[in-house]
Amino acid sequence: MKLKGTQILLAALEEEKVDIIFGYPGGAVLDIYDQLYKSTMKHILVRHEQGAVHAADGYARATGKVGVCLVTSGPGATNTVTGIATANMDSIPLVVFTGQVPTGLIGNDAFQECDITGITRPCTKHNFLVRSIEDLAATIKEAFHIARSGRPGPVLIDLPKNVMAAETDYDPANIKIRNYEVMHKPAPKKMANVFEMLSAAKKPLFMTGGGVILGKASAMLTELARKYSIPVTGTLMGLGSFPGTDPLWLGMLGMHGTYYANMAISHCDLLIAVGVRFDDRVTGTIETFAANAKIVQIDIDPSSINRNVVVDLPIIGDTKSTLTDMINFLAEHNYSQATAERQEWLGQISKWKQKVPLTYCQNGKEIKPQHVIETLHKLTKGDAIITTEVGQNQMWTAQFFPFDHPNTFITSGGLGTMGFGLPAAIGVKCAFPDKQVVDIAGDGSIQMNIQELATAAQHKINVKIVLLNNGYLWMVRQWQELFYDKRYSHTDMIYAPDFVKLAEAFGVVGLRATKPEDVESVLKQGLSLDCPVLMDFRVSREECVYPMVHPGDSISNMSLGSREMIN
Ligand SMILES: Cc1ncc(C[n+]2csc(CCOP(=O)(O)OP(=O)(O)O)c2C)c(N)n1
Protein backbone atom coordinates (compact mmCIF):
# COMPACT_ATOMS: atom_id res chain seq x y z
CA MET A 1 0.00 0.00 0.00
CA LYS A 2 1.38 3.42 -0.98
CA LEU A 3 1.40 6.00 1.80
CA LYS A 4 2.77 9.51 2.19
CA GLY A 5 5.62 10.14 4.59
CA THR A 6 3.27 11.83 7.05
CA GLN A 7 0.96 8.82 7.00
CA ILE A 8 3.87 6.42 7.42
CA LEU A 9 5.02 8.40 10.44
CA LEU A 10 1.69 8.05 12.21
CA ALA A 11 1.29 4.41 11.20
CA ALA A 12 4.79 3.66 12.50
CA LEU A 13 4.01 5.39 15.80
CA GLU A 14 0.93 3.21 16.18
CA GLU A 15 3.09 0.15 15.44
CA GLU A 16 5.34 1.25 18.32
CA LYS A 17 2.23 1.60 20.53
CA VAL A 18 2.81 5.31 21.04
CA ASP A 19 -0.28 6.76 22.70
CA ILE A 20 0.75 10.38 23.17
CA ILE A 21 2.94 12.99 21.50
CA PHE A 22 4.12 16.22 23.12
CA GLY A 23 4.72 18.86 20.50
CA TYR A 24 4.62 22.29 18.95
CA PRO A 25 3.88 23.03 15.28
CA GLY A 26 5.64 25.15 12.66
CA GLY A 27 6.20 25.49 8.93
CA ALA A 28 8.37 22.42 8.38
CA VAL A 29 5.92 20.11 10.15
CA LEU A 30 2.64 21.57 8.90
CA ASP A 31 1.98 18.48 6.78
CA ILE A 32 2.57 16.23 9.76
CA TYR A 33 0.23 18.33 11.89
CA ASP A 34 -2.37 18.16 9.12
CA GLN A 35 -2.10 14.38 9.28
CA LEU A 36 -2.40 14.50 13.09
CA TYR A 37 -5.61 16.51 12.66
CA LYS A 38 -7.08 13.55 10.78
CA SER A 39 -5.84 10.95 13.26
CA THR A 40 -6.87 9.85 16.76
CA MET A 41 -3.33 10.12 18.15
CA LYS A 42 -3.32 12.17 21.37
CA HIS A 43 -1.20 15.31 21.10
CA ILE A 44 -0.40 17.74 23.90
CA LEU A 45 0.32 21.26 22.68
CA VAL A 46 3.00 22.67 24.99
CA ARG A 47 4.06 26.32 25.20
CA HIS A 48 7.78 25.84 24.52
CA GLU A 49 9.61 22.98 22.80
CA GLN A 50 11.83 22.45 25.86
CA GLY A 51 8.61 21.70 27.71
CA ALA A 52 7.67 19.09 25.09
CA VAL A 53 10.89 17.18 25.60
CA HIS A 54 10.72 17.34 29.41
CA ALA A 55 7.08 16.20 29.29
CA ALA A 56 7.98 13.26 27.05
CA ASP A 57 10.89 12.57 29.41
CA GLY A 58 8.62 12.62 32.50
CA TYR A 59 6.22 10.28 30.71
CA ALA A 60 9.12 7.92 29.89
CA ARG A 61 10.57 7.95 33.42
CA ALA A 62 7.20 7.19 35.02
CA THR A 63 6.08 4.49 32.55
CA GLY A 64 9.36 2.94 31.38
CA LYS A 65 8.09 3.46 27.79
CA VAL A 66 9.62 5.62 25.06
CA GLY A 67 8.53 9.27 25.24
CA VAL A 68 7.81 11.01 21.94
CA CYS A 69 7.86 14.63 20.83
CA LEU A 70 7.45 16.51 17.61
CA VAL A 71 8.70 20.00 16.81
CA THR A 72 9.41 22.16 13.82
CA SER A 73 12.78 22.94 12.22
CA GLY A 74 15.22 25.72 13.18
CA PRO A 75 14.25 27.33 16.50
CA GLY A 76 11.77 24.57 17.30
CA ALA A 77 14.56 22.06 16.99
CA THR A 78 17.18 24.08 18.87
CA ASN A 79 14.71 24.62 21.73
CA THR A 80 14.74 20.87 22.33
CA VAL A 81 18.48 20.66 23.01
CA THR A 82 18.38 21.15 26.81
CA GLY A 83 15.63 18.57 27.10
CA ILE A 84 17.52 16.08 24.96
CA ALA A 85 20.74 16.57 26.93
CA THR A 86 18.76 16.14 30.17
CA ALA A 87 17.36 12.81 28.97
CA ASN A 88 20.73 11.71 27.64
CA MET A 89 22.52 12.26 30.94
CA ASP A 90 19.91 10.18 32.79
CA SER A 91 19.59 7.48 30.07
CA ILE A 92 15.92 8.17 29.33
CA PRO A 93 14.40 6.66 26.16
CA LEU A 94 12.95 9.33 23.87
CA VAL A 95 12.32 9.71 20.18
CA VAL A 96 12.36 13.37 19.15
CA PHE A 97 11.04 14.21 15.68
CA THR A 98 12.20 17.50 14.23
CA GLY A 99 11.00 19.09 11.01
CA GLN A 100 13.64 20.02 8.45
CA VAL A 101 13.71 22.14 5.29
CA PRO A 102 13.42 20.19 2.00
CA THR A 103 16.54 18.16 1.19
CA GLY A 104 17.34 20.41 -1.78
CA LEU A 105 17.67 23.40 0.54
CA ILE A 106 19.78 21.77 3.25
CA GLY A 107 23.06 23.65 3.54
CA ASN A 108 21.64 26.77 1.90
CA ASP A 109 20.83 28.69 5.09
CA ALA A 110 17.21 28.28 4.16
CA PHE A 111 14.53 29.85 6.35
CA GLN A 112 14.40 27.99 9.68
CA GLU A 113 17.15 25.62 8.68
CA CYS A 114 19.56 24.37 11.28
CA ASP A 115 21.85 21.39 11.45
CA ILE A 116 20.06 19.73 14.35
CA THR A 117 21.72 16.35 13.83
CA GLY A 118 25.08 18.11 14.06
CA ILE A 119 24.02 20.08 17.12
CA THR A 120 22.63 17.07 18.98
CA ARG A 121 25.25 14.48 18.02
CA PRO A 122 27.05 14.76 21.38
CA CYS A 123 23.85 14.64 23.44
CA THR A 124 21.79 11.93 21.76
CA LYS A 125 22.26 8.20 21.90
CA HIS A 126 21.88 8.34 18.13
CA ASN A 127 20.36 10.62 15.53
CA PHE A 128 19.18 10.39 11.93
CA LEU A 129 18.49 12.70 9.01
CA VAL A 130 16.00 10.91 6.75
CA ARG A 131 17.04 11.71 3.20
CA SER A 132 14.68 9.43 1.33
CA ILE A 133 11.10 8.29 1.83
CA GLU A 134 12.28 4.69 1.34
CA ASP A 135 14.28 4.97 4.59
CA LEU A 136 11.56 6.49 6.74
CA ALA A 137 9.77 3.47 8.19
CA ALA A 138 12.95 1.53 8.96
CA THR A 139 14.54 4.61 10.53
CA ILE A 140 11.61 5.07 12.89
CA LYS A 141 11.67 1.40 13.87
CA GLU A 142 15.42 1.49 14.43
CA ALA A 143 15.15 4.71 16.46
CA PHE A 144 12.65 3.19 18.89
CA HIS A 145 14.79 0.07 19.17
CA ILE A 146 17.92 2.09 19.92
CA ALA A 147 16.11 4.38 22.39
CA ARG A 148 14.79 1.53 24.53
CA SER A 149 17.48 -1.15 24.24
CA GLY A 150 20.64 -1.59 26.29
CA ARG A 151 21.37 1.61 28.16
CA PRO A 152 18.39 3.68 27.01
CA GLY A 153 18.67 7.20 25.65
CA PRO A 154 17.21 9.86 23.38
CA VAL A 155 17.20 9.44 19.60
CA LEU A 156 16.44 12.30 17.22
CA ILE A 157 14.97 11.92 13.73
CA ASP A 158 15.17 14.92 11.39
CA LEU A 159 12.39 14.89 8.80
CA PRO A 160 12.83 17.04 5.65
CA LYS A 161 9.55 18.42 4.39
CA ASN A 162 9.80 16.92 0.89
CA VAL A 163 10.53 13.45 2.29
CA MET A 164 7.36 13.63 4.35
CA ALA A 165 5.35 14.69 1.29
CA ALA A 166 6.69 11.84 -0.88
CA GLU A 167 5.00 8.46 -1.20
CA THR A 168 6.16 4.88 -0.96
CA ASP A 169 4.94 1.37 -0.13
CA TYR A 170 4.45 0.74 3.56
CA ASP A 171 4.28 -2.73 5.02
CA PRO A 172 5.27 -2.88 8.71
CA ALA A 173 5.75 -6.66 8.54
CA ASN A 174 8.57 -6.26 6.05
CA ILE A 175 10.73 -3.67 7.76
CA LYS A 176 14.25 -4.87 8.45
CA ILE A 177 16.51 -2.96 10.79
CA ARG A 178 20.19 -3.36 11.48
CA ASN A 179 20.92 -5.92 14.13
CA TYR A 180 21.67 -4.31 17.47
CA GLU A 181 22.01 -6.87 20.19
CA VAL A 182 22.89 -6.01 23.75
CA MET A 183 24.44 -8.48 26.14
CA HIS A 184 21.85 -8.98 28.87
CA LYS A 185 23.16 -11.99 30.76
CA PRO A 186 26.34 -11.64 32.80
CA ALA A 187 29.12 -14.21 32.38
CA PRO A 188 28.23 -17.19 34.65
CA LYS A 189 31.58 -17.26 36.44
CA LYS A 190 30.93 -13.77 37.79
CA MET A 191 28.31 -15.14 40.19
CA ALA A 192 30.90 -17.44 41.75
CA ASN A 193 33.14 -14.39 42.19
CA VAL A 194 30.34 -12.45 43.90
CA PHE A 195 29.63 -15.44 46.15
CA GLU A 196 33.26 -15.57 47.23
CA MET A 197 33.45 -11.85 47.86
CA LEU A 198 30.20 -11.82 49.84
CA SER A 199 31.35 -14.81 51.90
CA ALA A 200 34.55 -12.99 52.80
CA ALA A 201 32.82 -9.70 53.58
CA LYS A 202 31.90 -8.58 57.06
CA LYS A 203 30.46 -5.22 56.09
CA PRO A 204 28.71 -5.46 52.71
CA LEU A 205 26.68 -2.61 51.26
CA PHE A 206 24.51 -2.20 48.17
CA MET A 207 24.65 1.06 46.24
CA THR A 208 21.68 1.40 43.88
CA GLY A 209 21.35 3.78 40.95
CA GLY A 210 19.08 4.74 38.08
CA GLY A 211 20.05 1.56 36.23
CA VAL A 212 18.06 -0.49 38.74
CA ILE A 213 14.92 1.49 37.94
CA LEU A 214 15.53 1.55 34.17
CA GLY A 215 16.33 -2.17 34.24
CA LYS A 216 13.17 -2.96 36.26
CA ALA A 217 15.32 -4.69 38.87
CA SER A 218 13.98 -3.12 42.07
CA ALA A 219 12.17 -6.27 43.20
CA MET A 220 15.36 -8.33 42.83
CA LEU A 221 17.49 -5.81 44.68
CA THR A 222 14.92 -5.66 47.48
CA GLU A 223 14.76 -9.44 47.72
CA LEU A 224 18.54 -9.78 47.94
CA ALA A 225 18.99 -7.02 50.49
CA ARG A 226 16.20 -8.26 52.74
CA LYS A 227 17.04 -11.94 52.47
CA TYR A 228 20.68 -11.42 53.39
CA SER A 229 20.34 -8.30 55.59
CA ILE A 230 22.53 -6.14 53.38
CA PRO A 231 22.00 -2.40 53.91
CA VAL A 232 21.33 -0.22 50.88
CA THR A 233 22.22 3.35 49.93
CA GLY A 234 21.39 5.01 46.64
CA THR A 235 22.20 7.81 44.27
CA LEU A 236 19.69 10.55 43.47
CA MET A 237 18.67 8.58 40.37
CA GLY A 238 18.33 5.41 42.41
CA LEU A 239 15.75 6.75 44.86
CA GLY A 240 12.69 4.50 44.82
CA SER A 241 14.63 1.46 43.66
CA PHE A 242 14.64 0.20 47.26
CA PRO A 243 11.85 1.07 49.72
CA GLY A 244 12.69 4.34 51.44
CA THR A 245 10.85 3.30 54.61
CA ASP A 246 12.74 -0.01 55.03
CA PRO A 247 15.11 -0.10 58.03
CA LEU A 248 17.89 -1.35 55.72
CA TRP A 249 17.64 1.87 53.70
CA LEU A 250 20.31 4.46 54.47
CA GLY A 251 19.09 7.22 52.21
CA MET A 252 21.04 8.98 49.52
CA LEU A 253 24.83 9.12 49.59
CA GLY A 254 27.15 11.82 48.29
CA MET A 255 27.32 15.58 48.52
CA HIS A 256 23.95 15.95 50.28
CA GLY A 257 23.72 12.35 51.36
CA THR A 258 22.90 11.25 54.87
CA TYR A 259 25.66 11.05 57.45
CA TYR A 260 25.06 7.33 57.88
CA ALA A 261 25.08 6.54 54.13
CA ASN A 262 28.39 8.34 53.66
CA MET A 263 29.86 6.70 56.75
CA ALA A 264 28.69 3.28 55.56
CA ILE A 265 30.35 3.85 52.17
CA SER A 266 33.54 4.87 53.89
CA HIS A 267 33.60 1.86 56.24
CA CYS A 268 32.11 -0.99 54.21
CA ASP A 269 34.39 -3.79 53.07
CA LEU A 270 32.31 -4.82 50.05
CA LEU A 271 30.37 -2.38 47.89
CA ILE A 272 28.01 -3.86 45.30
CA ALA A 273 27.17 -0.97 43.00
CA VAL A 274 24.21 -1.65 40.71
CA GLY A 275 23.33 0.58 37.75
CA VAL A 276 25.40 3.56 38.87
CA ARG A 277 28.02 5.59 37.07
CA PHE A 278 29.85 7.05 40.07
CA ASP A 279 29.11 10.70 39.36
CA ASP A 280 31.48 13.14 41.08
CA ARG A 281 28.62 14.48 43.25
CA VAL A 282 28.35 10.96 44.66
CA THR A 283 31.97 9.98 45.12
CA GLY A 284 33.68 13.10 46.47
CA THR A 285 37.42 12.59 46.07
CA ILE A 286 37.86 9.33 44.19
CA GLU A 287 40.90 8.24 46.21
CA THR A 288 38.94 8.13 49.46
CA PHE A 289 35.69 6.75 48.04
CA ALA A 290 34.91 3.34 49.57
CA ALA A 291 38.61 3.13 50.29
CA ASN A 292 38.23 0.09 52.56
CA ALA A 293 36.06 -1.89 50.19
CA LYS A 294 36.28 -4.28 47.34
CA ILE A 295 33.91 -2.94 44.69
CA VAL A 296 31.59 -4.90 42.41
CA GLN A 297 30.02 -2.86 39.60
CA ILE A 298 27.03 -4.16 37.65
CA ASP A 299 26.08 -2.21 34.53
CA ILE A 300 24.69 -2.88 31.08
CA ASP A 301 26.97 -0.28 29.52
CA PRO A 302 30.60 -1.42 29.33
CA SER A 303 31.69 2.21 28.96
CA SER A 304 30.44 2.91 32.52
CA ILE A 305 32.78 0.35 34.02
CA ASN A 306 36.00 1.68 35.53
CA ARG A 307 35.22 5.10 34.09
CA ASN A 308 35.31 7.06 37.33
CA VAL A 309 36.02 4.46 39.98
CA VAL A 310 38.28 1.49 39.33
CA VAL A 311 36.44 -1.61 40.52
CA ASP A 312 37.52 -5.09 41.61
CA LEU A 313 34.78 -7.04 39.86
CA PRO A 314 33.06 -5.58 36.81
CA ILE A 315 29.89 -7.35 35.70
CA ILE A 316 28.44 -6.38 32.35
CA GLY A 317 24.78 -7.30 32.14
CA ASP A 318 21.37 -5.81 32.63
CA THR A 319 20.51 -5.23 36.25
CA LYS A 320 17.44 -7.49 36.26
CA SER A 321 19.14 -10.56 34.76
CA THR A 322 22.24 -10.07 36.87
CA LEU A 323 20.43 -9.69 40.19
CA THR A 324 18.15 -12.62 39.29
CA ASP A 325 21.22 -14.77 38.62
CA MET A 326 22.67 -13.59 41.91
CA ILE A 327 19.50 -14.54 43.82
CA ASN A 328 19.57 -18.02 42.28
CA PHE A 329 23.30 -18.59 42.72
CA LEU A 330 23.36 -17.53 46.35
CA ALA A 331 20.34 -19.74 47.14
CA GLU A 332 21.74 -22.75 45.28
CA HIS A 333 25.05 -22.42 47.08
CA ASN A 334 23.48 -21.86 50.49
CA TYR A 335 25.01 -18.46 51.06
CA SER A 336 24.31 -17.55 54.65
CA GLN A 337 24.98 -14.24 56.31
CA ALA A 338 23.75 -14.84 59.81
CA THR A 339 27.07 -14.05 61.41
CA ALA A 340 27.78 -12.03 64.49
CA GLU A 341 29.92 -9.75 62.32
CA ARG A 342 26.92 -8.83 60.16
CA GLN A 343 24.90 -7.92 63.24
CA GLU A 344 27.82 -5.79 64.38
CA TRP A 345 27.80 -3.98 61.01
CA LEU A 346 24.06 -3.30 61.19
CA GLY A 347 24.50 -2.19 64.81
CA GLN A 348 27.20 0.26 63.76
CA ILE A 349 24.89 1.69 61.10
CA SER A 350 22.12 2.13 63.69
CA LYS A 351 24.53 4.06 65.88
CA TRP A 352 25.38 6.38 62.98
CA LYS A 353 21.66 6.85 62.31
CA GLN A 354 21.09 7.82 65.94
CA LYS A 355 24.15 10.05 66.13
CA VAL A 356 23.26 12.25 63.15
CA PRO A 357 19.71 11.68 61.96
CA LEU A 358 18.31 13.66 59.05
CA THR A 359 16.60 16.50 60.76
CA TYR A 360 15.94 20.23 60.77
CA CYS A 361 14.87 22.80 63.27
CA GLN A 362 11.18 23.74 63.08
CA ASN A 363 11.36 26.81 65.27
CA GLY A 364 9.75 30.20 65.26
CA LYS A 365 7.24 31.56 62.84
CA GLU A 366 8.84 30.53 59.58
CA ILE A 367 7.78 27.73 57.29
CA LYS A 368 10.63 25.28 56.93
CA PRO A 369 10.83 23.75 53.44
CA GLN A 370 11.60 20.33 54.90
CA HIS A 371 8.37 20.55 56.92
CA VAL A 372 6.37 21.18 53.74
CA ILE A 373 7.88 18.08 52.12
CA GLU A 374 7.32 15.92 55.18
CA THR A 375 3.71 17.09 55.40
CA LEU A 376 3.22 16.32 51.70
CA HIS A 377 4.50 12.80 52.36
CA LYS A 378 2.20 12.43 55.35
CA LEU A 379 -0.90 13.62 53.49
CA THR A 380 -0.27 11.53 50.36
CA LYS A 381 0.91 8.56 52.46
CA GLY A 382 3.76 8.48 49.97
CA ASP A 383 1.31 7.51 47.22
CA ALA A 384 2.29 10.17 44.71
CA ILE A 385 4.66 10.67 41.84
CA ILE A 386 6.98 13.54 42.62
CA THR A 387 8.95 15.61 40.14
CA THR A 388 11.37 18.30 41.19
CA GLU A 389 13.13 21.30 39.85
CA VAL A 390 16.82 21.77 40.67
CA GLY A 391 18.45 23.22 43.74
CA GLN A 392 17.61 22.92 47.40
CA ASN A 393 14.05 21.89 46.52
CA GLN A 394 15.47 18.82 44.79
CA MET A 395 17.88 17.86 47.57
CA TRP A 396 15.31 18.28 50.35
CA THR A 397 12.85 16.15 48.39
CA ALA A 398 15.53 13.47 48.07
CA GLN A 399 16.18 13.69 51.80
CA PHE A 400 12.72 14.11 53.31
CA PHE A 401 10.30 12.25 51.01
CA PRO A 402 10.95 8.52 51.35
CA PHE A 403 10.21 6.86 48.00
CA ASP A 404 8.99 3.30 48.38
CA HIS A 405 8.47 2.51 44.70
CA PRO A 406 10.50 2.82 41.51
CA ASN A 407 9.50 5.38 38.86
CA THR A 408 7.92 7.67 41.45
CA PHE A 409 10.77 10.17 41.85
CA ILE A 410 11.29 12.07 38.61
CA THR A 411 14.22 14.47 38.66
CA SER A 412 16.99 15.73 36.42
CA GLY A 413 20.02 14.12 38.03
CA GLY A 414 22.89 14.22 35.58
CA LEU A 415 22.34 17.58 33.89
CA GLY A 416 20.55 19.25 36.81
CA THR A 417 18.14 21.15 34.58
CA MET A 418 16.16 23.94 36.23
CA GLY A 419 12.74 24.12 34.59
CA PHE A 420 12.43 20.35 34.30
CA GLY A 421 9.88 19.64 37.02
CA LEU A 422 6.69 21.30 35.76
CA PRO A 423 6.70 19.95 32.19
CA ALA A 424 7.91 16.57 33.46
CA ALA A 425 4.96 16.48 35.88
CA ILE A 426 2.64 17.21 32.95
CA GLY A 427 4.07 14.22 31.09
CA VAL A 428 3.72 11.99 34.16
CA LYS A 429 0.13 13.06 34.77
CA CYS A 430 -0.76 12.28 31.13
CA ALA A 431 0.47 8.73 31.75
CA PHE A 432 -1.17 8.36 35.17
CA PRO A 433 -4.23 10.63 35.31
CA ASP A 434 -5.48 8.98 38.51
CA LYS A 435 -2.25 9.45 40.44
CA GLN A 436 -1.38 12.46 42.54
CA VAL A 437 1.48 14.11 40.61
CA VAL A 438 3.36 16.90 42.37
CA ASP A 439 6.21 19.14 41.21
CA ILE A 440 8.29 20.30 44.19
CA ALA A 441 9.78 23.54 42.91
CA GLY A 442 12.03 26.46 43.70
CA ASP A 443 10.99 29.97 42.72
CA GLY A 444 13.97 30.33 40.38
CA SER A 445 13.45 27.05 38.56
CA ILE A 446 9.69 27.33 38.17
CA GLN A 447 10.12 30.58 36.26
CA MET A 448 12.18 28.77 33.63
CA ASN A 449 9.19 26.88 32.23
CA ILE A 450 6.28 28.58 33.98
CA GLN A 451 4.54 28.95 30.61
CA GLU A 452 3.64 25.27 30.83
CA LEU A 453 0.94 26.18 33.36
CA ALA A 454 -1.06 27.11 30.28
CA THR A 455 -0.52 23.62 28.87
CA ALA A 456 -1.82 22.12 32.11
CA ALA A 457 -4.82 24.46 32.10
CA GLN A 458 -5.72 23.90 28.44
CA HIS A 459 -5.55 20.11 28.59
CA LYS A 460 -6.91 19.86 32.15
CA ILE A 461 -3.80 18.11 33.35
CA ASN A 462 -4.23 18.32 37.11
CA VAL A 463 -0.67 18.59 38.31
CA LYS A 464 0.10 20.23 41.65
CA ILE A 465 3.02 22.53 42.22
CA VAL A 466 4.48 22.84 45.70
CA LEU A 467 6.55 25.98 45.39
CA LEU A 468 9.22 26.39 48.09
CA ASN A 469 9.47 30.11 47.59
CA ASN A 470 12.58 31.53 49.31
CA GLY A 471 13.18 34.46 46.96
CA TYR A 472 16.70 33.34 46.16
CA LEU A 473 18.55 31.03 43.83
CA TRP A 474 19.30 29.37 47.11
CA MET A 475 21.47 26.45 46.11
CA VAL A 476 23.88 28.80 44.36
CA ARG A 477 23.60 31.21 47.27
CA GLN A 478 24.48 28.35 49.63
CA TRP A 479 27.79 27.95 47.80
CA GLN A 480 28.33 31.71 47.94
CA GLU A 481 27.64 31.65 51.68
CA LEU A 482 30.01 28.77 52.35
CA PHE A 483 32.77 29.23 49.79
CA TYR A 484 32.65 32.87 48.62
CA ASP A 485 32.58 34.66 51.97
CA LYS A 486 28.90 35.56 51.63
CA ARG A 487 29.42 37.57 48.46
CA TYR A 488 25.93 36.99 47.13
CA SER A 489 26.53 37.82 43.52
CA HIS A 490 23.23 37.94 41.60
CA THR A 491 21.32 35.26 43.46
CA ASP A 492 18.66 37.47 45.03
CA MET A 493 15.45 37.32 43.02
CA ILE A 494 14.52 40.66 44.49
CA TYR A 495 11.74 41.03 41.96
CA ALA A 496 9.45 38.06 41.64
CA PRO A 497 5.93 37.70 40.35
CA ASP A 498 3.00 37.18 42.67
CA PHE A 499 2.78 33.45 41.99
CA VAL A 500 -0.85 33.16 43.08
CA LYS A 501 -1.91 35.87 40.65
CA LEU A 502 0.35 34.42 37.98
CA ALA A 503 -1.24 30.99 38.41
CA GLU A 504 -4.67 32.56 38.12
CA ALA A 505 -3.62 34.43 34.98
CA PHE A 506 -2.76 31.07 33.43
CA GLY A 507 -6.12 29.59 34.47
CA VAL A 508 -4.63 27.63 37.35
CA VAL A 509 -5.69 27.81 40.99
CA GLY A 510 -3.18 29.63 43.21
CA LEU A 511 -2.94 29.15 46.99
CA ARG A 512 -0.53 30.60 49.51
CA ALA A 513 0.85 29.68 52.93
CA THR A 514 2.89 32.14 54.97
CA LYS A 515 2.82 30.52 58.45
CA PRO A 516 3.79 27.01 59.59
CA GLU A 517 0.26 26.36 60.80
CA ASP A 518 -1.10 26.98 57.26
CA VAL A 519 1.06 24.34 55.63
CA GLU A 520 -1.17 21.34 56.19
CA SER A 521 -4.45 23.06 55.32
CA VAL A 522 -3.07 24.58 52.11
CA LEU A 523 -1.63 21.24 51.06
CA LYS A 524 -4.89 19.46 51.87
CA GLN A 525 -6.88 21.96 49.86
CA GLY A 526 -4.49 21.96 46.90
CA LEU A 527 -4.23 18.20 46.72
CA SER A 528 -7.98 17.73 46.90
CA LEU A 529 -8.87 20.10 44.05
CA ASP A 530 -9.61 18.49 40.70
CA CYS A 531 -7.61 21.00 38.66
CA PRO A 532 -4.01 22.20 38.34
CA VAL A 533 -2.96 24.07 41.48
CA LEU A 534 0.11 26.11 42.37
CA MET A 535 0.74 26.34 46.13
CA ASP A 536 3.08 29.16 47.06
CA PHE A 537 4.83 28.36 50.36
CA ARG A 538 6.73 31.37 51.64
CA VAL A 539 9.53 29.44 53.29
CA SER A 540 12.43 30.49 55.47
CA ARG A 541 14.98 32.55 53.54
CA GLU A 542 17.93 31.33 55.59
CA GLU A 543 17.99 27.56 55.31
CA CYS A 544 20.92 25.55 53.96
CA VAL A 545 20.91 21.92 52.86
CA TYR A 546 22.88 19.69 55.21
CA PRO A 547 24.77 17.40 55.43
CA MET A 548 27.11 18.82 52.83
CA VAL A 549 30.37 17.41 51.55
CA HIS A 550 32.52 20.28 50.37
CA PRO A 551 33.55 19.98 46.74
CA GLY A 552 36.86 18.16 46.36
CA ASP A 553 36.56 16.60 49.81
CA SER A 554 36.07 13.02 50.95
CA ILE A 555 32.44 12.03 51.49
CA SER A 556 33.24 10.95 55.04
CA ASN A 557 34.03 14.57 55.81
CA MET A 558 30.65 16.23 56.05
CA SER A 559 29.59 19.65 57.15
CA LEU A 560 26.53 19.11 59.36
CA GLY A 561 25.33 22.69 59.83
CA SER A 562 24.72 24.21 63.21
CA ARG A 563 24.53 21.97 66.31
CA GLU A 564 20.91 22.98 66.59
CA MET A 565 20.27 21.38 63.23
CA ILE A 566 21.70 18.04 64.19
CA ASN A 567 20.12 18.15 67.66
C1 LIG B 1 19.11 25.79 33.53
C2 LIG B 1 19.98 25.96 34.74
N1 LIG B 1 20.60 27.14 34.95
C3 LIG B 1 21.38 27.31 36.03
C4 LIG B 1 21.55 26.30 36.93
C5 LIG B 1 22.45 26.49 38.15
N2 LIG B 1 21.65 26.37 39.39
C6 LIG B 1 21.61 25.24 40.13
S1 LIG B 1 20.60 25.35 41.45
C7 LIG B 1 20.24 26.95 41.09
C8 LIG B 1 19.32 27.75 41.98
C9 LIG B 1 17.94 27.23 41.93
O1 LIG B 1 17.09 28.15 42.56
P1 LIG B 1 15.61 27.79 42.88
O2 LIG B 1 14.95 27.16 41.71
O3 LIG B 1 14.95 28.98 43.44
O4 LIG B 1 15.76 26.63 43.95
P2 LIG B 1 16.26 26.63 45.46
O5 LIG B 1 17.70 26.24 45.44
O6 LIG B 1 16.04 27.99 46.03
O7 LIG B 1 15.41 25.57 46.08
C10 LIG B 1 20.92 27.38 39.94
C11 LIG B 1 20.84 28.74 39.39
C12 LIG B 1 20.90 25.07 36.64
N3 LIG B 1 21.02 24.00 37.43
N4 LIG B 1 20.10 24.93 35.57
The ligand as an ORCA input file, in Angstrom:
! r2SCAN-3c Opt
* xyz 1 1
  C      19.112     25.786     33.528
  C      19.975     25.959     34.737
  N      20.599     27.140     34.946
  C      21.383     27.315     36.035
  C      21.550     26.296     36.929
  C      22.450     26.490     38.152
  N      21.647     26.370     39.390
  C      21.612     25.242     40.133
  S      20.598     25.352     41.448
  C      20.240     26.946     41.093
  C      19.321     27.751     41.979
  C      17.940     27.230     41.935
  O      17.094     28.147     42.555
  P      15.607     27.790     42.876
  O      14.951     27.161     41.715
  O      14.948     28.977     43.443
  O      15.757     26.632     43.945
  P      16.263     26.635     45.464
  O      17.700     26.242     45.444
  O      16.042     27.994     46.031
  O      15.410     25.573     46.077
  C      20.919     27.380     39.941
  C      20.841     28.745     39.392
  C      20.899     25.072     36.645
  N      21.023     23.999     37.431
  N      20.100     24.933     35.565
*
